[in-house]
Amino acid sequence: MAEKSSVKSNKVFWLSLFVFFCALVYVLRSVLMPFVAGIVIGYLLDPIAVRFEKMGMNRSVATILVMILALIILVPAFVLLVNMLDNQITTFIAAVPTYVSRLLKKLEPVLLRLQEDFPSLEADKIKDYLNANMSNNLKILGKIIKSILSGGMAIINLISLLLITPVVAFYMLRDWDSFVAKIDSLLPRKSKKDIEEQAREIDRTLAGFIRGQLSVCVILGSFYALGLYCCGLDLGLMVGFLAGIISFIPYIGSISGFVISICLAFAQFDTWQPFAAVVGVFLVGQFLEGNFLTPKLVGDSVGLHPVWIMFALLAGGVLLGFLGLMIAVPVAAIIGVLIRYAIKKYKKSGLYLG
């Protein structure tokens, strides 16, 4: 009886602690971004620091070297990315009237055919309506995106990310083993083996998906961006890179990038060759992703279903905004591992076998 009471009190304690943690994250969601980003960066860079340690370096020296290398690579890439987005959006806003007029010119035979089939339709009015609304809506969309990139709060958040995130990442990277050892010392002795086993499974899943998929996204985004740029597609750099970045959701990135690219090509070009080139870029990208990048960098054993990833992203975005989007996939991976563990326990229990 006393043992059952102890088990029940333990469950209440852990459940209360979990609820408190979730509530704390929700309350502090507006200030957690740089800290979460720093923890993620520290986790991603930890294997490199471990390799330097194996070469005989002190952990602090290895951490400093890794951070310097990361800053040398990431800061110029980030500056180039922001400038590219700004230039592409400016070009897009300026080219909107041209796109719309070309598109309407190509749609004119379709409108005339519709008027022949449905005499009550007035093709000229439809054309004028599309011309006015498409131009205005696309311009407004471009200005909104540009204002988000250059807005006051965006700049403040960017500064906080640039200042706080590297510091958090440095300390997380330097003291990662100490943090793990301290957490390990606090684990309940009776359940320690099971917890460590699940922690290793979570780490394997996160490493396989986050580190591997991040590499796939960057490589694929760079390929799509350069490919569409070489095709001469306006906004090709931006569309291609964004298509690659969101390709961690299977099919969503490639399909959305393909559709947007085809629409832009339809408005921009008058010959079929650019269309074939755009299609070729995405076909080659999908071939590389399916046959080389994903099998080599991610593997087949991470156990994250595409529907589960999409649900996690939607739920995270609704609950916590951009912070939720950032932590959605790691949390989904952790929940997935715990659910598999619970199912395994359930199948060994009397509730299932009886």
Secondary structure by P-SEA (a helix, b strand, c coil): caaaaaaaaaaaaaaaaaaaaaaaaaaacccaaaaaaaaaaaaaaaaaaaaaaaacccaaaaaaaaaaaaaaccaaaaaaaaaaaaaaaaaaaaaaaaaaaaaaaaaaaaaaaaaaacccccaaaaaaaaaaaaaaaaaaaaaaaaaaaacaaaaaaaaaaaccaaaaaaaaaaaaaaaaaaaaaaccccaaaaaaaaaaaaaaaaaacaaaaaaaaaaaaaaaaaaaaaacccaaaaaaaaaaaaccccaaaaaaaaaaaaaaaaaccccaaaaaaaaaaaaaaaaaaacccccccccccccccaaaaaaaaaaaaaccaaaaaaaaaaaaaaaaaaaaaaaaaaaacccccc
